[in-house]
Amino acid sequence: MPFLDAWHEASVTTLGLFWMAFWAFGLGYLISSMIQVFVTRKRMQELVGTAGVSSMVLATLFGFISSSCSFAALAGARSLFTKGASLAPSLAFLLASTNLVIELGILIAVFLSWPFVLGEYVGGVLLILCMWVIVFVSQYLIDVEGARQHAREQEQQGGGEDGCHHHHNAGHELHNHGDDDGSGGGNGHCSPDEMKNNGTEQEKSDEEHGNPTSGSDTSNQNTHDDDANEHRHQTPSSSSPSPSDDKHEESTYAVLTNIDKWKQVAMTYCMEWQMGWKDVTVGFTVAGVIAAFVPREFFEWLFIGTGEGGTLSFGQVLEQTIVGPIAAFFTFIGSMGNIPLAAVLYSNGVSFAGIMAFIFSDLVVFPILRINAKFYGWGMALYILGVFWACLIVSTLVLYYAFDAIGILPSSDDSDPVTERDFFDLNYTFGLNVFFIMLSVTCLAYYFYKNGLPKIFSVKGQSIIETTLTFLAWVSYLWLIGGLVASIFS
């Protein structure tokens, strides 16, 4: 039966795409976890109170060492903004944390090609520069201080949709603050049930009163925390190091040989997977479905110029640049989950411009707009949406014509259909996957030893976005299982 055959093909394609990408996720999350644990970030936040060059550079670096989770990055941006950072550095942090991160580049290299990786990082810088210019000339149109006050009030009321607060102290409570209206907690990745109950009651009490618990006194300086919820009353100008900061300064060798730090890396590695597993599950499943069921003619209709060959006209490039974000706007899928979808689009003839615009669109999707509206009010949320949309269109056009001018513009004619790839050959992917499976199992064993098994079926206290993603993730698993056995009856 044609439907059962296509269903089986969709499931095999999804699993094959994930098999190709697993080592890339593992490597990216490992590097990200090591950066979060070993790199001190706390003082950077105190240095971005203006929109000058140094503040923009620091905010960009601050974002670079942050997570690639689009929704969780909103918490860091709000934290900077409420503590007195100017609008431009706050948005620079947000753009950097979703476009200049290591794991995203690795994943793009696996599914696309090196020009797309170069485009991702160069484009990320272009996005920040373009945003800086637009904000400089247009921020008088919006009540920035009113939005800041609104964000502070939301923060004081318990956070709302600030996403996943990475409190990566091994064995301690991991904070996730949701709100009652369902949009809170709302990174789309982390639920209160998944993120708490990771320490004893005494440890929780000690942390709440600022008393260090065993193994945690050095980790608080270096881990990847959202300071907004733990240090709300700290003033932005308090830039001088405290005696405790000096006390805990360690040499690089001492830090790298500290077993407690590596335990934190293991915990953080698991947290990275915990943040993204639903996005990844849904994104890869949708990619398989589209690859198996959606004909190429649909993409040729949606993206004008697809399949025609030769050089696209400016109008065709502009249309693909605009359609890319529109195609992504109503998705619940974050940047990592969008990459296999981008690979499907590319294999169906969509140009470099359309692909890059699609990848850059993770901050103009509907859930992000809704969270920003909760943070800053609808006026500022729509302003940020407009700024980001203009930035990604301009940056994508610049990238397209710059790459074309220097002769490195990739052609979709060189891309094989996703469904025809050899996913499970014995090659370097197999060896790397075996290594990262062993690493992941080891880290998970330690994580479960410290925290117990997560309540993966529970949606109690979750936001609307989180609950929807949980439901879609489990539907995806049922779909994949059904597709694998469908061939028996075809």
C-alpha angles and dihedrals in degrees: 000000000000095000094051091047091051091046090053091047091050092052094046090048092051093050091044093051091050091048089053091050103039097091090046091055090047095049093044094048091046092053091044091050093050091050091049093050102038102036119079110226105159098094094046090072090062093057103060102074095121135047094241127127095265092050092049092049092048093046090051091050089046089055093044092061091045129091122282091229105121094207097045090050089064089068093057092047092051091047091055092045097048091048091059106273115146119254096253097055090045091054091042088058090050094050094045094049091057102036109029100050124121102230093054092054092050091051092049089051090054097050104029127014142274096275088062091051090051089046091051095055098036089044091050090057091045090051091055094046092047091048090050091055095045094047092047093056100035111032090097086072091067133055098245096175091047089054090048091053090048090052092049091052091050090048093051091050092062107286107276113200099003094131126218116351105209105220096168100178104136112244096008136106115288111212126225117167115198130176132226100251094071099245093087129090072041111156086115088234116065129055128198090240091053096044106045138058091059098131142031123279090251091054090051091051092048092050093048090055094045095252115140118239128208112302095359106091096086096036097063091066096052107031128098103259132161097235092194094082099037100041105026095147096051110114120232092234096060094104101144114101117250123233089254090056090055091045092058098045107122135182118259091248092051091050095047092049094046106114091203089060091054090049087055089050089055091049092047091048089057090046090054090055090044090055095052111029095098094048090046093048094049094040095052092043092051090047090055092047093050092046092052103036109027114081122225090243090070092059091046088055095044097044108044113223095027112141095009095105126214127062118333120233119243090254092054093048091048092048092052090047090054097041093052094067092040090055089051098040099089098039125110091208122113128220096277093052092048095062097077087047088053089052090054091050091049093049088053093057104265110152129246089259094055092046095049092046089052092050093047091052099082091104096049098055120118098254090055091051091051093049092048089051089055091048102043108008128263095282094060092038092056090044091054090046091052093047093049093045092051090046095052093048093049094043093048093050091049091049093048096051094038092052090045091051094053094041102246099108106133119230122220087216087078093056120097119221109270093233092057098056121115100240105172106043120138099256141115090300090061093050094046091047092052090052094049092044088057091046092048093048090051093049092045091050090055092044092052091045090057100037110019126236115321120244094241095168095051121100096173111139094005125138124250091257092047093047091048092051091047090052093046091047093055091043086053091054091050089048092051093049091048091049093051092056095038092086089066090067099037 
